[in-house]
């Protein structure tokens, strides 16, 4: 991604934030159940690899290592699955991986309902709390600017899932998962790898969605892929005419610029009605239990994702480990999707860094130094990272993602991770 496109991406913050906010409403307001839960045994070798711990329980008499967490939950946009996943990860590490050198990890949660002021107060609380040497940002659709302005680099902030804007540029911040910031360059990289020379972008007339689609068009162009926009009125439920028009240009692939359950479902129904065999590149937010239930199966698309798919086979064992830990420590009905995988991975990154430092040497400065040097893989995420490797977005650990192409009948074909840091 060249400097011009990075500046464009940062300039499109408002539009991308609108998209992310829409996703949060759709996901959090749906009451979605856990996806593909499991009660299998926990593979502690994976736990040790990603936590840096050793078998056994932390000592209840040892002083805890406290991590502050800021998470948005309890309002119209709510991501409680993020804090649930972190607590489950900490419980597992404390009970089966000796915590941090025998000291238990303690989660201090501060929740944001809907306002910048709440986010500011949470940040101020942890800046002033001497026992907190690191702050974890979970799902946060509002208040990221207030968080970073208030912390102002005083303590390292580990961002589970990056939002566009200050999450990508804040001082002393470390975004474990690039989230939406990896999606658009990821689509372009995948298109080139598949040999597509031209793609069709189908997008609503909502100004925010149009801005995202225009940014996508620029990124595709920089990769040598031409693209054409086809719009439909915002709120439309029948998109057959829009996709018919897009296909008249004979694109080699179609990309629906949608992320809500309604948009994904309407797009899939339209493409099914048309009966096209043109490949579809979609977001992983369109591969959910809700959409599968609405359509009878997942749409046969290639889904972009910055974490392992909950539905596809996983040869690493990480997905089975995640499901087993969540079933054991968060309960069989815990939500496994939305922000939970990224938050779970971030919890293990923190644990591994803290174990590398040693419980008696943990300070904001030592944690920051440990994160800067961290290049190991992310549990459920990219197998290799490097904070500061993305020019113009210094907090990011990289722009790695992968695609999962659904073949039908429960069969998936996954690509390797692309755009890994050198």
C-alpha positions in Angstrom: 0.0 0.0 0.0 1.7 3.2 -1.1 1.8 6.5 0.8 -1.0 8.1 -1.2 -3.4 5.3 -0.5 -2.5 5.3 3.2 -3.3 9.0 3.4 -6.5 8.3 1.5 -7.4 5.5 4.0 -6.8 7.8 6.9 -8.8 10.5 5.2 -11.7 8.2 4.9 -12.0 7.6 8.7 -15.5 9.0 9.0 -16.9 6.7 6.3 -15.1 3.6 7.6 -16.3 4.4 11.2 -19.9 4.6 9.9 -19.5 1.1 8.4 -18.0 -0.3 11.6 -20.7 1.3 13.7 -23.4 -0.3 11.5 -21.7 -3.6 12.0 -21.8 -3.2 15.7 -25.5 -2.5 15.8 -26.3 -5.4 13.6 -24.1 -7.9 15.5 -24.8 -6.8 19.0 -28.5 -6.1 18.7 -29.2 -9.5 17.2 -28.9 -11.7 20.2 -26.8 -14.0 18.1 -25.9 -17.3 19.8 -22.5 -18.8 20.1 -21.2 -20.1 16.9 -19.8 -23.7 16.6 -19.3 -24.1 20.4 -17.3 -27.0 21.7 -16.8 -28.8 25.0 -13.7 -30.7 23.9 -10.6 -31.0 26.0 -8.2 -28.0 26.2 -4.8 -28.5 24.5 -2.5 -26.9 27.0 0.5 -27.0 24.6 -1.2 -24.3 22.6 -2.0 -22.4 25.7 1.6 -22.5 26.8 2.8 -21.5 23.3 0.7 -18.3 23.2 0.7 -17.3 26.8 4.4 -18.0 27.6 3.2 -19.8 30.8 3.8 -23.1 32.4 1.4 -25.8 33.5 -0.2 -25.2 36.9 -2.3 -22.6 38.7 -1.4 -19.2 39.8 -1.0 -18.6 43.5 -3.9 -17.0 45.2 -1.6 -15.4 47.7 0.5 -13.7 45.1 -0.2 -10.1 44.2 -2.2 -9.8 41.0 -1.1 -8.3 37.7 -3.9 -5.9 36.8 -4.9 -5.1 33.3 -7.3 -2.3 32.7 -9.9 -2.9 29.9 -12.1 -0.3 28.2 -15.1 -1.9 26.4 -18.3 -0.7 24.9 -21.3 -2.6 26.3 -24.7 -2.1 27.7 -26.0 0.4 25.1 -27.5 0.3 21.6 -24.1 -0.7 20.3 -22.7 -3.3 22.6 -19.7 -5.7 22.4 -19.9 -7.7 25.7 -18.4 -10.7 23.9 -15.0 -8.9 23.9 -14.8 -8.6 27.7 -16.2 -12.1 28.2 -13.5 -13.5 26.0 -10.7 -11.7 27.8 -12.0 -12.8 31.2 -12.2 -16.4 29.9 -8.6 -16.2 28.6 -7.4 -14.8 31.9 -9.3 -17.4 33.9 -7.7 -20.2 31.8 -4.2 -18.7 32.1 -4.6 -18.3 35.8 -5.9 -21.8 36.4 -3.9 -23.8 33.9 -0.8 -21.7 32.9 0.3 -20.2 36.3 -0.8 -16.7 35.3 2.2 -14.5 35.0 5.0 -16.3 36.8 2.7 -17.5 39.5 0.9 -14.2 39.8 -2.8 -14.1 38.7 -4.0 -11.9 35.9 -6.7 -9.6 37.1 -9.1 -7.8 34.7 -10.3 -4.3 35.7 -13.2 -3.6 33.4 -14.5 -0.1 32.6 -17.5 0.1 30.3 -18.6 2.7 27.8 -22.3 2.8 27.0 -22.5 5.5 24.4 -20.4 8.6 24.9 -17.0 10.1 24.5 -17.2 11.4 28.1 -17.5 7.8 29.4 -14.5 6.7 27.4 -12.5 9.6 28.7 -13.4 8.7 32.3 -12.4 5.1 31.8 -9.0 6.2 30.3 -8.4 8.7 33.1 -9.2 6.0 35.7 -6.5 3.7 34.4 -3.9 6.4 33.8 -4.3 7.3 37.5 -4.4 3.7 38.7 -0.8 2.8 39.7 -1.5 -1.0 39.7 -2.3 -0.9 36.0 0.7 -1.0 33.7 -1.2 -1.7 30.5 -4.7 -0.9 29.1 -6.6 -3.2 26.8 -9.1 -1.6 24.4 -11.8 -4.1 23.4 -14.8 -3.3 21.2 -15.1 0.5 21.0 -17.4 2.1 18.4 -17.3 5.5 20.1 -14.7 7.1 22.2 -11.4 6.0 20.7 -10.3 9.6 20.2 -11.1 10.4 23.8 -9.2 7.3 25.0 -6.0 8.0 23.2 -6.1 11.8 23.9 -6.5 11.1 27.6 -3.9 8.4 27.9 -1.6 10.4 25.6 1.1 7.6 25.6 1.3 7.5 29.4 0.7 3.8 29.4 0.8 1.2 26.6 -2.7 0.6 25.1 -3.3 -2.8 23.5 -6.0 -2.5 20.9 -7.8 -5.8 20.2 -9.4 -4.7 16.9 -8.4 -1.5 15.3 -10.9 1.1 14.2 -10.0 3.6 11.5 -8.6 6.9 12.9 -6.5 7.4 16.0 -6.4 3.6 16.7 -3.9 3.5 13.8 -1.8 6.5 14.9 -2.0 6.9 18.7 1.2 7.2 20.7 2.3 4.1 22.6 -0.6 2.0 21.2 -0.4 -1.5 19.7 -3.2 -2.8 17.5 -3.1 -6.6 17.6 -5.7 -7.1 14.8 -5.9 -4.6 11.9 -9.6 -5.3 11.4 -11.3 -3.2 8.7 -8.0 -1.4 7.9 -6.7 -4.7 6.3 -9.9 -5.4 4.4 -9.6 -3.1 1.4 -6.0 -3.7 0.6 -6.7 -7.4 1.3 -9.4 -7.5 -1.3 -7.1 -6.0 -3.9 -4.2 -8.4 -3.1 -6.6 -11.3 -3.3 -8.0 -10.1 -6.6 -4.5 -9.9 -8.1 -3.6 -13.4 -6.8 -6.8 -14.8 -8.4 -5.9 -13.1 -11.7 -8.9 -10.8 -11.8 -8.4 -7.7 -14.0 -11.7 -6.1 -13.4 -14.2 -6.3 -10.6 -17.7 -4.9 -9.9 -18.4 -3.0 -6.7 -22.0 -2.9 -5.6 -22.8 -0.4 -2.9 -25.7 1.5 -1.3 -26.1 5.2 -1.9 -25.3 6.0 1.7 -22.5 8.6 1.6 -20.4 6.6 4.0 -20.7 3.5 2.0 -19.9 5.4 -1.2 -16.8 6.8 0.3 -15.6 3.3 1.2 -16.4 2.1 -2.3 -14.4 4.9 -3.8 -11.5 4.2 -1.6 -11.7 0.5 -2.6 -11.7 1.6 -6.2 -8.5 3.6 -5.7 -6.8 0.7 -4.0 -7.8 -1.8 -6.7 -6.5 0.7 -9.3 -3.2 0.9 -7.5 -2.9 -2.9 -7.9 -3.7 -2.8 -11.6 -7.3 -3.9 -11.2 -10.1 -1.8 -12.8 -13.4 -1.6 -11.0 -16.9 -0.1 -11.6 -19.4 1.1 -9.0 -23.0 0.1 -9.1 -25.3 1.7 -6.5 -28.6 0.9 -5.0 -30.9 3.0 -2.8 -29.9 2.8 0.9 -32.3 0.5 2.7 -33.3 -1.5 -0.3 -34.1 -5.2 0.4 -34.4 -6.3 -3.3 -31.0 -5.8 -5.0 -31.6 -7.9 -8.0 -31.6 -5.0 -10.4 -28.4 -3.6 -9.0 -26.5 -6.9 -9.3 -28.0 -7.4 -12.8 -26.6 -4.1 -13.8 -23.2 -4.7 -12.3 -22.9 -8.1 -14.1 -23.7 -6.5 -17.5 -20.2 -5.1 -17.4 -18.9 -8.7 -17.3 -16.6 -8.3 -14.3 -14.4 -11.2 -13.4 -15.6 -10.9 -9.7 -18.2 -9.0 -7.7 -17.6 -7.4 -4.4 -20.7 -6.4 -2.3 -19.8 -3.4 -0.2 -22.1 -4.5 2.6 -21.4 -5.6 6.2 -24.8 -5.8 8.0 -26.9 -9.0 8.2 -29.6 -7.3 6.1 -27.2 -6.1 3.4 -25.4 -9.5 3.2 -28.7 -11.4 3.0 -30.2 -9.2 0.3 -27.0 -9.4 -1.8 -26.9 -13.2 -1.5 -30.5 -13.5 -2.4 -30.1 -11.3 -5.5 -27.1 -13.2 -6.8 -28.9 -16.5 -6.2 -32.0 -15.2 -8.1 -29.8 -14.2 -11.0 -28.0 -17.5 -11.0 -24.6 -16.0 -11.8 -21.4 -18.1 -11.5 -19.2 -14.9 -11.2 -17.0 -15.2 -8.2 -18.0 -13.1 -5.2 -15.5 -11.5 -2.7 -17.2 -10.6 0.5 -16.4 -9.7 4.1 -16.3 -12.3 6.8 -19.1 -10.4 8.5 -21.4 -12.0 5.9 -20.5 -15.5 7.2 -22.6 -15.8 10.3 -25.1 -18.2 11.8 -27.8 -15.6 11.2 -27.2 -15.4 7.5 -26.8 -19.2 7.2 -30.1 -19.6 8.9 -31.8 -17.0 6.7 -30.5 -18.5 3.5 -30.3 -22.2 4.4 -26.5 -22.2 4.0 -23.6 -19.7 3.7 -23.4 -17.9 0.3 -20.7 -19.5 -1.9 -18.4 -16.5 -1.6 -14.8 -15.9 -0.8 -14.8 -14.2 2.7 -12.0 -11.9 3.8 -10.9 -12.3 7.5 -8.2 -11.2 9.8 -8.9 -14.2 12.2 -9.4 -17.9 11.7 -12.9 -18.7 10.5 -15.2 -20.3 13.1 -16.6 -22.6 10.5 -13.7 -23.8 8.3 -11.3 -26.6 9.2 -8.2 -25.5 11.1 -5.0 -27.6 11.0 -3.3 -25.5 13.7 -5.6 -26.6 16.5 -6.1 -23.0 17.6 -9.8 -22.9 16.8 -10.5 -26.1 18.8 -8.4 -24.6 21.7 -10.4 -21.4 21.6 -13.8 -23.2 21.6 -12.7 -25.5 24.4 -11.5 -22.6 26.6 -14.5 -20.6 26.0 -16.9 -23.5 26.7 -15.0 -24.2 29.9 -14.6 -20.7 31.3 -17.3 -18.6 29.6 -20.0 -21.2 29.3 -21.5 -23.2 26.5 -23.7 -20.3 25.3 -20.9 -17.7 25.1 -20.7 -15.7 21.8 -17.7 -16.9 19.9 -17.9 -14.4 17.0 -18.0 -10.6 16.5 -15.1 -9.1 18.6 -14.5 -12.2 20.8 -11.7 -13.8 18.7 -9.6 -10.7 18.4 -10.0 -9.9 22.1 -9.1 -13.4 23.1 -6.0 -13.2 20.9 -5.0 -9.8 22.4 -5.3 -11.3 26.0 -2.8 -13.9 25.1 -0.4 -11.4 23.5 -0.4 -9.5 26.7 0.1 -12.6 28.8 3.1 -13.7 26.7 4.7 -10.2 26.9 4.2 -10.0 30.6 5.6 -13.5 31.1 8.6 -12.5 29.1 9.2 -9.5 31.3 8.7 -11.2 34.7 6.0 -10.3 37.3 8.4 -8.3 39.4 9.6 -6.1 36.5 6.3 -5.1 35.0 6.0 -1.3 34.4 4.4 0.7 31.6 7.8 1.2 30.1 8.8 -2.5 30.2 5.4 -3.6 28.7 5.7 -1.0 25.9 9.2 -2.3 25.1 8.0 -5.9 25.2 5.2 -5.1 22.8 7.5 -3.2 20.4 9.7 -6.3 20.2 6.8 -8.8 19.8 6.9 -10.7 16.5 5.3 -14.0 17.5 2.0 -15.1 16.1 -1.4 -14.0 17.3 -3.7 -16.7 18.7 -6.5 -17.0 16.1 -4.8 -14.3 14.0 -1.7 -13.8 11.8 1.2 -16.1 12.4 3.7 -13.3 12.2 3.4 -9.6 13.2 5.5 -6.5 13.6 4.2 -3.5 15.3 5.1 -0.3 13.4 5.5 -2.2 10.1 2.7 -0.3 8.3 3.8 3.1 7.0 1.4 5.8 8.1 -0.4 3.6 10.6 2.4 2.9 13.2 0.2 1.2 15.8 -0.7 -1.7 13.5 0.9 -5.1 13.8 0.6 -5.6 10.0 -2.1 -5.8 7.4 -2.3 -9.6 7.2 -5.5 -11.4 6.3 -6.7 -14.4 4.4 -9.8 -15.6 2.4 -12.1 -18.5 3.0 -14.0 -19.6 -0.1 -17.2 -21.5 0.7 -17.8 -24.4 -1.7 -21.1 -25.6 -0.3 -22.1 -28.6 1.8 -19.8 -27.5 4.7 -16.7 -27.4 2.5 -14.2 -24.5 2.6 -11.1 -23.7 0.7 -8.7 -21.3 2.6 -5.9 -19.3 1.2 -2.6 -18.8 3.0 -2.1 -15.6 5.0 -1.3 -12.7 2.7 0.5 -9.5 3.4 2.5 -10.8 6.3 5.2 -8.4 7.7 8.6 -9.1 6.3 
